[in-house]
Amino acid sequence: MQTPEFDVVVVGLGAMGAATLYQLAKRGLKVAGIDRFAPPHDQGSSHGDTRITRQAVGEGVAYVPLAIRAQQIWRELEAQQDEPLFEQCGVLVMTSSATPTGQDGTPDFTENTLALARQFGIEHEVLDATQIRQRFPQFAPIHDSALGYFEPGGGYVRPERCIDAQLTLARQLGATLITGETVLGIDSDPGRVQVTCQNRRISAAKVVVCAGMWSSQLLGAPFDRLLRVCRQTLYWYQLAEPLIFPERSPSFIVHGASDEQTCYGFPPIPGEGSMKIATEQYSETSTPDSLDRQVSAAQSEAMYRDLVLANITGVTPQLVKSAVCAYTLTPDSHFIIDEHPRLANVTVVSACSGHGFKHSAAIGEALAQRLVDGRSEIDLSAFSLARFDH
Ligand SMILES: Cc1cc2nc3c(=O)[nH]c(=O)nc-3n(C[C@H](O)[C@H](O)[C@H](O)COP(=O)(O)OP(=O)(O)OC[C@H]3O[C@@H](n4cnc5c(N)ncnc54)[C@H](O)[C@@H]3O)c2cc1C
């Protein structure tokens, strides 16, 4: 039997793949990373200048250690690369509905966030509607029963820079980067995994697949049943003069009564004079090939009318730029990080569902620990495929 060329091959070098490749290279493994484009790029799920990061992650308790560790890694990377990656401007999570509790009686996202902050001792403040209006006049009008959670340690990370920093360091540590090469298939033989690309075949002892929205296209069952791609749109609107929406503003999430009334956004990037805002849609499903990458004037007008005017002041309807990005969603909106059910020595990572970036640096580290030491310091068992067995 031939010795595999690499210890590990990472397929897909977006948020998850770049972090995994870097962490494996850091541990001295012989690694290669392959991507169909040249990351960081704007074709997947990791572009658009900014991603919210917060420690009390309302999505669930399993994510909190990942979010905390990832923030530490961004700081470590900044020190090595001398480039800002993590802007600690704080994050403000608000309910905008009169009924902050979910329809089925479960606590809503803001309440979940608060409970986790208390559980993990994460620094935060609870604000009522009057306090939000006084302290952050850019977020108004808000329903009088609004509840605000302010986490000063949160903020945003720069996704393209984070990916670039980790790929640069991985290369410096000896990783082989193959870009502009699409992986067409993966086969597991005893003792090695064969990766078939458009122009070459590569063998590795282990493979990690971080293919984002292309995962089901590449892997087939059961991922084609579990993963759904939803188009999302991002908008940057020009700020009004004189400035009401200040540069020193927190990242924010407004949780409305429905997905359509929910939005999130960022403070202006210094010098750019615009602020980015987005909403989430889960009703229309796309494929990577059918994804409509154009944002129409009608979509921008609707966004401004329905979400900017309803929640924010100090922003004009003048669209500075827009982008289309994609969520890859699982049925329960939680990540999949697990062994492939049929291909030995292949790990599959689908850590999106719209909330993965903030964790990516720590997921890469945990995966590297798992591949090298057999276990990770942070427990990833909540993300196993077994939960979908029934
Ligand atoms: C609009 C939007 C807003 C978001 N906001 C937030 C936020 O505020 N906070 C947060 O924490 N998260 C957020 N997320 C989620 C986060 O961005 C994603 O979880 C994360 O970027 C997913 O990274 P990934 O590595 O899985 O996918 P990607 O970054 O898309 O990487 C997949 C890579 O695989 C490559 N690839 C695919 N197939 C192949 C193949 N066959 N051969 C070779 N290469 C291949 C692709 O080219 C791509 O580079 C948001 C996502 C979107 C879309």
The ligand as an SDF file (V2000), in Angstrom:
LIG
                    3D

 53 58  0  0  0  0  0  0  0  0999 V2000
  -25.2240   36.8160    4.8080 C   0  0  0  0  0  0  0  0  0  0  0  0
  -24.5510   36.0410    5.9050 C   0  0  0  0  0  0  0  0  0  0  0  0
  -24.4130   36.6410    7.1470 C   0  0  0  0  0  0  0  0  0  0  0  0
  -23.8290   35.9450    8.1990 C   0  0  0  0  0  0  0  0  0  0  0  0
  -23.6500   36.5740    9.3980 N   0  0  0  0  0  0  0  0  0  0  0  0
  -22.9970   35.9410   10.3850 C   0  0  0  0  0  0  0  0  0  0  0  0
  -22.6720   36.6380   11.5740 C   0  0  0  0  0  0  0  0  0  0  0  0
  -22.9690   37.8140   11.7290 O   0  0  0  0  0  0  0  0  0  0  0  0
  -21.9960   35.9600   12.5520 N   0  0  0  0  0  0  0  0  0  0  0  0
  -21.6220   34.6650   12.3850 C   0  0  0  0  0  0  0  0  0  0  0  0
  -21.0270   34.1110   13.3050 O   0  0  0  0  0  0  0  0  0  0  0  0
  -21.8970   33.9970   11.2450 N   0  0  0  0  0  0  0  0  0  0  0  0
  -22.5580   34.5950   10.2450 C   0  0  0  0  0  0  0  0  0  0  0  0
  -22.8210   33.9500    9.0740 N   0  0  0  0  0  0  0  0  0  0  0  0
  -22.4360   32.5400    8.9290 C   0  0  0  0  0  0  0  0  0  0  0  0
  -20.9880   32.3710    8.5370 C   0  0  0  0  0  0  0  0  0  0  0  0
  -20.5790   33.3540    7.6550 O   0  0  0  0  0  0  0  0  0  0  0  0
  -20.8400   30.9610    7.9720 C   0  0  0  0  0  0  0  0  0  0  0  0
  -21.1910   30.0420    8.9960 O   0  0  0  0  0  0  0  0  0  0  0  0
  -19.4490   30.6560    7.5070 C   0  0  0  0  0  0  0  0  0  0  0  0
  -18.9350   31.6830    6.7190 O   0  0  0  0  0  0  0  0  0  0  0  0
  -19.4660   29.3420    6.7380 C   0  0  0  0  0  0  0  0  0  0  0  0
  -18.1610   29.0310    6.3520 O   0  0  0  0  0  0  0  0  0  0  0  0
  -17.8590   27.7310    5.4920 P   0  0  0  0  0  0  0  0  0  0  0  0
  -16.4010   27.5290    5.5560 O   0  0  0  0  0  0  0  0  0  0  0  0
  -18.7530   26.6290    5.9280 O   0  0  0  0  0  0  0  0  0  0  0  0
  -18.3450   28.0950    4.0090 O   0  0  0  0  0  0  0  0  0  0  0  0
  -17.5820   28.9660    2.9020 P   0  0  0  0  0  0  0  0  0  0  0  0
  -16.8540   30.0680    3.5150 O   0  0  0  0  0  0  0  0  0  0  0  0
  -18.5610   29.2480    1.8280 O   0  0  0  0  0  0  0  0  0  0  0  0
  -16.4610   27.9810    2.3600 O   0  0  0  0  0  0  0  0  0  0  0  0
  -16.6960   26.8680    1.5710 C   0  0  0  0  0  0  0  0  0  0  0  0
  -15.5320   26.7720    0.6180 C   0  0  0  0  0  0  0  0  0  0  0  0
  -15.5380   25.5090   -0.0240 O   0  0  0  0  0  0  0  0  0  0  0  0
  -15.1210   25.6920   -1.3500 C   0  0  0  0  0  0  0  0  0  0  0  0
  -15.6140   24.5350   -2.0990 N   0  0  0  0  0  0  0  0  0  0  0  0
  -16.8790   24.0900   -2.1460 C   0  0  0  0  0  0  0  0  0  0  0  0
  -16.9770   22.9660   -2.8750 N   0  0  0  0  0  0  0  0  0  0  0  0
  -15.7350   22.6790   -3.2920 C   0  0  0  0  0  0  0  0  0  0  0  0
  -15.2060   21.6460   -4.0960 C   0  0  0  0  0  0  0  0  0  0  0  0
  -15.9790   20.6790   -4.5950 N   0  0  0  0  0  0  0  0  0  0  0  0
  -13.8750   21.6500   -4.3750 N   0  0  0  0  0  0  0  0  0  0  0  0
  -13.0810   22.6520   -3.8590 C   0  0  0  0  0  0  0  0  0  0  0  0
  -13.5530   23.6560   -3.0850 N   0  0  0  0  0  0  0  0  0  0  0  0
  -14.8540   23.6750   -2.7980 C   0  0  0  0  0  0  0  0  0  0  0  0
  -15.7460   27.0230   -1.7440 C   0  0  0  0  0  0  0  0  0  0  0  0
  -15.1240   27.6080   -2.8380 O   0  0  0  0  0  0  0  0  0  0  0  0
  -15.5920   27.8250   -0.4680 C   0  0  0  0  0  0  0  0  0  0  0  0
  -14.3940   28.5840   -0.4770 O   0  0  0  0  0  0  0  0  0  0  0  0
  -23.4020   34.6170    7.9960 C   0  0  0  0  0  0  0  0  0  0  0  0
  -23.5360   34.0130    6.7410 C   0  0  0  0  0  0  0  0  0  0  0  0
  -24.0950   34.7260    5.6970 C   0  0  0  0  0  0  0  0  0  0  0  0
  -24.2220   34.0750    4.3520 C   0  0  0  0  0  0  0  0  0  0  0  0
  1  2  1  0
  2  3  1  0
  2 52  2  0
  3  4  2  0
  4  5  1  0
  4 50  1  0
  5  6  2  0
  6  7  1  0
  6 13  1  0
  7  8  2  0
  7  9  1  0
  9 10  1  0
 10 11  2  0
 10 12  1  0
 12 13  2  0
 13 14  1  0
 14 15  1  0
 14 50  1  0
 15 16  1  0
 16 17  1  0
 16 18  1  0
 18 19  1  0
 18 20  1  0
 20 21  1  0
 20 22  1  0
 22 23  1  0
 23 24  1  0
 24 25  2  0
 24 26  1  0
 24 27  1  0
 27 28  1  0
 28 29  2  0
 28 30  1  0
 28 31  1  0
 31 32  1  0
 32 33  1  0
 33 34  1  0
 33 48  1  0
 34 35  1  0
 35 36  1  0
 35 46  1  0
 36 37  1  0
 36 45  1  0
 37 38  2  0
 38 39  1  0
 39 40  1  0
 39 45  2  0
 40 41  1  0
 40 42  2  0
 42 43  1  0
 43 44  2  0
 44 45  1  0
 46 47  1  0
 46 48  1  0
 48 49  1  0
 50 51  2  0
 51 52  1  0
 52 53  1  0
M  END
$$$$
